[in-house]
Amino acid sequence: MDAQALLEQAPDGQVASSATRLAGSSGWQGTGRSDTALWGLCKGSGKNPYQVCVDLGDRATKCSCPSRKFPCKHALALQLRDVREPFPVAETPDWVTEWLTRRNRAAAAPAASDESPEAVERRAKAKEKTALARENAVRAGVAGLTDWLGDVAGAGLAGLPARDAAWWHSIQARMVDAQAKGLASAVDEVRGIVAAGGPRWAHDAADRLGGLHLLARLSSSPDPVVRRRLGFSVAEEEVRAGAGWSDQWAPLLKVESDDGLVRTVRQWAWGRSHGWVVAVRHAGGGARPVPPLTHGVQVQGVLHPYPGVPPHRVAVGELLVERQPEPVPAPSTWRTALAGLEEYLRADPWQRLHPLGCASVRVTEDSRHLVDEEGRGLPVRSDVALDQALALTGGAPFDAWGLWNGRELRLGAVATPGGAPEVVG
């Protein structure tokens, strides 16, 4: 199980954040594993460390801490540490053996499941009650965000750089408590833009705040894009259990990010029958996530789409064959390429990175633009990827693919015109 799947087991965003921090702390000792369990001792507020163990069979957890949330942050942190660097095999402590024995005895003689109409209805009502509580919590969070946005608009953007960390943290924490982690992440993005400064910070901050206002206005919509942006997620196991797309996939573009707690890698792949999709993987505790697909090759396999709109996020299913990449089609001009983004922007106006390609472009002498056959140029980021592209092509025209953020293209793959792409950067 990867870090993303583990964090999705957290009962709320606060536990997930705390577990990620705790996974990287030095308060652990006596960690180990067997074929059936993980265990460790975690320093707490009391004299004795907490005893934490996990049954690898069904990921059930046991912790001696007083938390009433299951799994608790200690149990999640223990598993995140093992994902980052697997624990050594060791002799199972008595307290772990006793817990596993009790679980095995209970499993050997399970209580008959009550499938009476009353029991089924009772479980359905409990599930409905939990979902309603989450909806109400998010609704309250949106109301708080709307008030906050009004205060920001009243005070003006010019005052944002003077706001201290506690001011930003208070609204983010409120969104986390409201189980609206998508809103918390969006606020943090605004904070990052303000903190970074630069000549465009006010423009970019206003753009993000406008997006937040739109999301708040549409928060009651059942649209899957809106719900995902708010923070409602679908478990990866549930996605994998659904329909899959069998195709030849070419992973060409990749972005890594680190918010201080979780590192994330996003990977865009081109499917010959399904177009662009994006696969995401997270890692906590200081670990670096491994890309879901082997970058720069062509993969035959099945990817399972999440609810939403293109380019769909996907969960990786069965991968069968890896081979050298084959040519990938690219629009003939930047005008055609950008026009193709219209439907995606209408469907998800909060998306900031878009896979974009164009055939037979050349780099201008100042290395600031990629010019197509019509003479129209698109700004390109001057980085290692661009240097590699120039080295590979020798200054001749080439097919290009990259990620467009509205201002510049981050180059990710190049090819001789009509040839197979090669990943750069």
C-alpha positions in Angstrom: 0.0 0.0 0.0 1.5 3.4 -1.0 1.4 6.6 1.0 -1.6 8.0 -0.8 -3.7 5.0 0.0 -2.6 5.1 3.6 -3.4 8.8 4.0 -6.9 8.2 2.5 -7.5 5.9 5.5 -7.2 8.8 7.9 -10.5 9.7 9.6 -9.9 13.4 8.8 -7.4 15.8 7.4 -5.9 16.7 10.8 -5.0 13.1 11.5 -3.4 12.8 8.0 -1.3 15.9 8.5 -0.3 14.9 12.0 0.6 11.4 10.8 2.8 12.7 8.1 4.7 15.0 10.5 5.0 12.2 13.0 6.4 9.7 10.4 9.5 11.9 10.1 10.1 12.4 13.8 12.9 10.9 15.9 10.5 9.7 18.6 10.3 6.1 17.3 12.1 3.1 18.6 11.8 -0.7 18.5 10.3 -0.8 15.0 10.1 -4.0 13.1 8.1 -6.3 10.9 7.2 -9.9 10.2 5.2 -11.5 7.5 2.0 -10.6 9.3 2.6 -7.4 11.2 4.4 -4.1 11.7 5.2 -2.7 15.2 7.0 0.1 16.9 7.1 2.3 20.1 6.3 6.0 19.7 7.2 8.6 22.3 4.1 10.4 23.6 3.2 12.9 26.3 3.4 10.3 29.1 6.3 8.4 30.7 5.8 5.2 28.6 5.9 5.2 24.8 2.8 4.2 22.9 2.7 0.6 21.6 1.6 0.7 18.0 1.1 -2.3 15.7 -0.6 -3.1 12.4 -2.0 -6.4 11.1 -0.7 -6.6 7.5 -3.6 -8.9 6.5 -6.3 -6.3 6.7 -4.4 -3.2 7.9 -6.2 -3.3 11.3 -4.3 -1.2 13.9 -3.8 -1.2 17.6 -2.3 1.7 19.6 -2.1 2.3 23.3 -2.7 6.1 22.9 -5.9 7.6 24.2 -7.1 8.9 20.7 -10.7 8.0 19.8 -9.9 8.3 16.1 -9.2 5.2 14.1 -6.7 4.7 12.7 -4.9 7.1 14.9 -2.0 9.3 13.8 0.5 6.9 15.4 -0.8 3.9 13.4 -0.7 5.8 10.2 2.7 7.2 10.9 4.1 3.8 11.6 2.9 2.6 8.2 4.2 5.7 6.4 7.7 5.1 7.9 7.6 1.5 6.6 6.6 2.7 3.1 9.5 5.2 3.1 12.0 2.5 4.2 10.8 -1.0 5.0 11.4 -2.1 8.6 13.9 -4.9 9.3 12.5 -8.3 10.0 12.7 -9.0 13.7 11.3 -11.2 16.4 7.7 -10.3 17.2 7.3 -8.7 20.6 5.0 -10.5 23.1 2.5 -7.6 23.1 2.1 -7.8 19.3 1.8 -11.6 19.4 -1.0 -11.4 22.0 -2.9 -8.9 20.0 -2.6 -11.0 16.8 -3.7 -14.1 18.7 -6.8 -12.4 20.0 -7.6 -11.2 16.5 -7.1 -14.7 15.0 -9.4 -16.3 17.6 -12.1 -13.8 16.9 -11.7 -14.4 13.2 -11.9 -18.2 13.6 -15.4 -17.8 15.2 -16.9 -14.7 13.7 -20.2 -13.5 14.8 -22.9 -14.1 12.2 -23.5 -10.9 10.2 -27.0 -9.5 10.8 -28.6 -9.2 7.4 -32.1 -8.6 8.7 -34.0 -5.8 7.0 -33.7 -3.8 10.2 -29.9 -4.2 10.4 -29.4 -3.3 6.8 -31.5 -0.2 7.2 -29.6 0.7 10.4 -26.3 0.5 8.6 -27.6 2.5 5.7 -28.8 5.2 8.0 -25.5 5.3 9.8 -23.7 5.7 6.5 -26.1 8.4 5.5 -25.6 10.2 8.8 -21.8 10.2 8.4 -22.1 11.5 4.8 -24.5 14.2 6.0 -22.2 15.3 8.8 -19.4 15.7 6.3 -21.6 17.7 4.0 -22.6 20.0 6.9 -19.0 20.4 8.0 -17.9 21.4 4.5 -20.8 23.7 4.1 -19.8 25.5 7.3 -16.2 25.7 6.0 -17.4 27.3 2.8 -19.4 29.8 4.8 -16.2 30.7 6.8 -14.1 30.9 3.6 -16.7 33.2 2.0 -16.5 35.6 5.0 -12.7 35.4 4.8 -12.7 36.2 1.1 -14.9 39.2 1.8 -12.5 40.5 4.4 -9.6 40.1 2.0 -11.5 42.0 -0.7 -12.4 44.7 1.7 -8.8 45.2 3.0 -7.3 44.9 -0.5 -4.5 42.7 -2.0 -1.8 45.2 -1.0 -2.1 44.2 2.6 -1.6 40.5 2.1 2.3 40.5 2.2 2.1 42.0 5.8 -0.1 39.2 7.1 1.8 36.9 9.4 1.9 33.1 9.3 -0.7 32.7 12.1 -3.3 34.6 10.0 -2.8 32.3 7.1 -2.7 29.2 9.3 -6.0 30.1 11.0 -8.1 29.9 7.8 -6.2 26.8 6.6 -6.8 25.1 9.9 -10.5 26.0 9.8 -10.8 24.4 6.3 -9.0 21.2 7.6 -11.3 21.0 10.5 -14.3 21.4 8.1 -12.9 18.4 6.2 -12.5 20.6 3.1 -8.8 19.9 2.4 -9.2 21.1 -1.1 -10.0 24.6 0.1 -7.1 24.4 2.6 -4.7 23.6 -0.2 -6.1 26.4 -2.4 -5.6 28.9 0.4 -2.0 27.6 0.9 -1.4 28.2 -2.8 -2.4 31.8 -2.4 -0.1 32.1 0.6 2.8 30.7 -1.4 2.2 33.2 -4.2 2.2 36.1 -1.8 5.3 34.9 0.0 7.2 34.4 -3.2 6.6 37.9 -4.4 7.7 39.0 -7.8 6.2 41.4 -10.3 3.1 39.3 -10.9 2.2 38.2 -7.4 -0.8 40.5 -7.1 -2.2 39.3 -10.5 -1.7 35.7 -9.6 -3.1 36.0 -6.1 -6.2 37.8 -7.5 -6.6 35.0 -10.0 -6.5 32.3 -7.3 -8.8 34.2 -5.0 -11.3 34.6 -7.8 -11.1 30.8 -8.3 -11.8 30.3 -4.6 -14.8 32.6 -4.8 -16.2 30.7 -7.8 -15.7 27.4 -6.0 -17.5 28.7 -2.9 -20.4 29.9 -5.1 -20.6 26.4 -6.7 -20.0 24.4 -3.6 -23.5 22.9 -3.4 -23.2 21.5 -7.0 -23.1 17.7 -7.3 -20.6 18.2 -10.2 -17.6 15.8 -9.6 -15.1 18.4 -10.5 -16.5 20.8 -7.8 -16.6 18.1 -5.2 -13.0 17.1 -5.9 -11.8 20.7 -5.7 -13.6 20.9 -2.3 -11.8 17.9 -1.0 -14.2 15.0 -1.5 -12.1 12.1 -2.6 -12.8 8.6 -4.1 -10.7 5.8 -2.7 -8.2 4.4 -5.1 -9.4 0.8 -4.3 -12.9 1.8 -5.4 -11.6 3.3 -8.6 -9.6 0.2 -9.4 -12.7 -1.9 -8.9 -14.4 0.0 -11.6 -14.0 0.0 -15.4 -10.5 0.3 -16.8 -9.0 1.7 -20.0 -6.8 -0.6 -21.9 -4.4 1.3 -24.1 -0.8 2.0 -25.2 0.3 4.7 -22.8 3.3 7.1 -23.3 4.2 8.9 -20.0 5.8 12.1 -21.3 5.4 14.9 -18.7 6.1 15.0 -15.0 6.0 17.5 -12.1 7.1 17.0 -8.5 6.0 19.1 -5.6 6.6 19.2 -1.8 4.3 21.0 0.6 6.6 20.3 3.6 4.5 17.3 4.7 3.8 15.3 1.6 5.8 15.0 -1.6 3.7 14.5 -4.8 4.6 13.4 -8.3 2.1 14.0 -11.1 2.7 12.3 -14.4 0.8 12.9 -17.7 0.6 10.0 -20.1 -0.8 10.0 -23.7 -3.1 7.1 -24.5 -3.5 6.3 -28.2 -7.2 5.8 -27.8 -8.0 7.9 -24.7 -5.7 11.0 -25.0 -4.1 12.6 -22.0 -4.5 11.3 -18.4 -2.7 12.1 -15.2 -1.5 9.7 -12.6 -0.6 10.9 -9.1 1.4 9.4 -6.3 2.2 10.8 -2.8 4.8 10.0 -0.2 5.1 11.2 3.4 7.8 11.1 6.0 10.5 12.6 3.8 10.3 9.8 1.2 10.4 10.6 -2.5 7.4 9.1 -4.5 8.2 6.8 -7.4 6.3 7.8 -10.6 3.3 5.5 -11.2 4.5 4.7 -14.7 8.0 4.2 -16.1 8.9 7.6 -17.6 9.9 7.8 -21.2 8.7 4.4 -22.4 5.5 3.1 -23.9 3.4 1.0 -21.6 0.6 -1.4 -22.6 -1.8 -1.7 -19.7 -5.0 -0.8 -18.0 -5.6 2.5 -16.2 -8.7 3.2 -14.2 -10.3 6.7 -14.5 -11.5 8.7 -11.5 -14.8 10.5 -11.8 -14.3 13.9 -13.5 -13.4 15.4 -16.8 -10.4 15.1 -19.2 -7.6 14.8 -18.7 -8.8 12.2 -16.1 -6.8 11.3 -13.1 -6.2 7.6 -13.2 -5.3 4.7 -10.9 -2.7 2.3 -12.3 -4.1 -1.2 -12.9 -2.4 -4.1 -14.6 0.7 -3.2 -16.7 1.7 -5.8 -19.2 4.5 -4.7 -21.6 7.0 -1.8 -21.8 8.5 -1.0 -25.1 10.3 1.8 -26.9 7.9 4.8 -27.6 6.3 5.2 -30.9 5.4 8.6 -32.5 2.8 10.7 -30.7 0.6 13.1 -32.8 0.9 16.8 -32.1 -1.2 19.8 -33.4 0.3 21.6 -36.4 0.2 25.0 -34.8 0.1 26.6 -31.3 -3.3 28.2 -32.3 -4.8 24.8 -32.8 -3.2 23.4 -29.6 -4.4 26.2 -27.4 -7.9 26.1 -29.0 -8.1 22.5 -28.0 -7.9 23.5 -24.3 -11.2 25.4 -24.4 -13.4 22.4 -23.4 -11.0 21.4 -20.6 -11.0 25.0 -19.1 -14.8 25.1 -19.3 -15.1 21.8 -17.5 -12.5 22.6 -14.8 -11.6 26.3 -14.6 -9.4 25.6 -11.6 -6.9 23.5 -13.5 -3.6 25.3 -13.8 -1.4 22.9 -15.8 -2.3 21.6 -19.2 -0.5 19.2 -21.4 0.2 20.9 -24.7 2.1 19.9 -27.9 3.0 21.3 -31.2 4.7 19.9 -34.3 7.9 21.2 -35.9 8.7 24.2 -33.6 12.0 26.0 -33.4 13.7 27.9 -30.5 14.2 31.7 -31.0 17.7 33.1 -30.8 17.0 34.4 -27.3 15.7 31.0 -26.2 12.5 32.6 -24.9 10.0 31.2 -27.3 9.1 28.2 -29.4 7.9 29.3 -32.8 5.6 27.1 -35.0 5.4 26.9 -38.8 3.1 29.9 -38.9 5.6 32.1 -37.1 3.6 32.3 -33.8 5.6 31.7 -30.6 4.8 30.5 -27.2 7.0 31.5 -24.2 9.1 28.6 -23.0 10.8 28.1 -19.6 14.6 28.4 -19.9 15.8 25.4 -17.9 17.7 22.1 -18.2 14.9 20.6 -20.3 15.2 23.3 -23.0 19.0 22.9 -23.0 18.7 19.2 -23.5 16.2 19.8 -26.3 18.7 22.0 -28.1 21.4 19.5 -27.6 19.3 16.7 -29.0 18.0 18.6 -32.0 21.0 20.7 -32.8 18.8 23.8 -33.4 16.7 22.1 -36.1 12.9 22.1 -35.8 11.4 19.5 -33.5 8.0 18.3 -32.2 7.5 19.5 -28.6 5.3 18.6 -25.6 5.1 20.4 -22.3 2.9 21.7 -19.5 1.3 25.1 -20.1 0.4 27.2 -17.1 -1.1 30.2 -19.0 2.2 32.1 -19.2 5.0 29.7 -20.3 5.5 26.2 -21.4 7.5 23.8 -19.3 9.1 21.5 -21.9 8.9 17.8 -21.1 9.5 15.8 -24.3 10.8 16.4 -27.8 11.1 14.4 -31.1 12.4 14.8 -34.6 9.4 15.9 -36.7 7.0 12.8 -36.8 9.4 10.7 -34.7 9.1 9.0 -31.3 9.3 11.4 -28.3 12.2 11.5 -25.9 11.8 12.8 -22.4 13.9 15.8 -21.4 14.5 17.5 -18.1 
